[in-house]
Amino acid sequence: MQNQEFVLTGEYVALCDLLKLAGIVTSGGEGKVRVAQGDVRVDGRPESRKTAKIRAGQVVECDGVRVTVR
């Protein structure tokens, strides 16, 4: 599994936006599809909310990439 860090500039980032910003998907729309398909996990659990608020300390996984949010 590839590990990445993402540094927040605000209080949170929407899950579909994080997938795009981390380079896992090419667009926010693709991120929404991947979440809807069940391809994304947050803190080890499947996440189905496309705009879930991801905050510092959380870990997002998709396509063999683990993103730790700081």
DANOR-V692711 format. One record per residue. N is the residue number from 1. RES is the residue in one letter. NEAR is the number of other C-alpha atoms within 10 Angstrom. Layout:
BEGIN
n->N res->RES near->NEAR
n->N res->RES near->NEAR
END
This chain:
BEGIN
n->1 res->M near->9
n->2 res->Q near->9
n->3 res->N near->10
n->4 res->Q near->13
n->5 res->E near->12
n->6 res->F near->14
n->7 res->V near->10
n->8 res->L near->14
n->9 res->T near->8
n->10 res->G near->8
n->11 res->E near->9
n->12 res->Y near->14
n->13 res->V near->19
n->14 res->A near->15
n->15 res->L near->25
n->16 res->C near->25
n->17 res->D near->22
n->18 res->L near->23
n->19 res->L near->26
n->20 res->K near->17
n->21 res->L near->15
n->22 res->A near->15
n->23 res->G near->11
n->24 res->I near->18
n->25 res->V near->20
n->26 res->T near->12
n->27 res->S near->14
n->28 res->G near->18
n->29 res->G near->14
n->30 res->E near->16
n->31 res->G near->23
n->32 res->K near->21
n->33 res->V near->14
n->34 res->R near->19
n->35 res->V near->22
n->36 res->A near->14
n->37 res->Q near->11
n->38 res->G near->13
n->39 res->D near->15
n->40 res->V near->24
n->41 res->R near->16
n->42 res->V near->19
n->43 res->D near->12
n->44 res->G near->11
n->45 res->R near->11
n->46 res->P near->14
n->47 res->E near->19
n->48 res->S near->18
n->49 res->R near->15
n->50 res->K near->19
n->51 res->T near->16
n->52 res->A near->15
n->53 res->K near->14
n->54 res->I near->20
n->55 res->R near->18
n->56 res->A near->15
n->57 res->G near->9
n->58 res->Q near->13
n->59 res->V near->20
n->60 res->V near->22
n->61 res->E near->22
n->62 res->C near->18
n->63 res->D near->12
n->64 res->G near->10
n->65 res->V near->16
n->66 res->R near->19
n->67 res->V near->21
n->68 res->T near->19
n->69 res->V near->19
n->70 res->R near->13
END
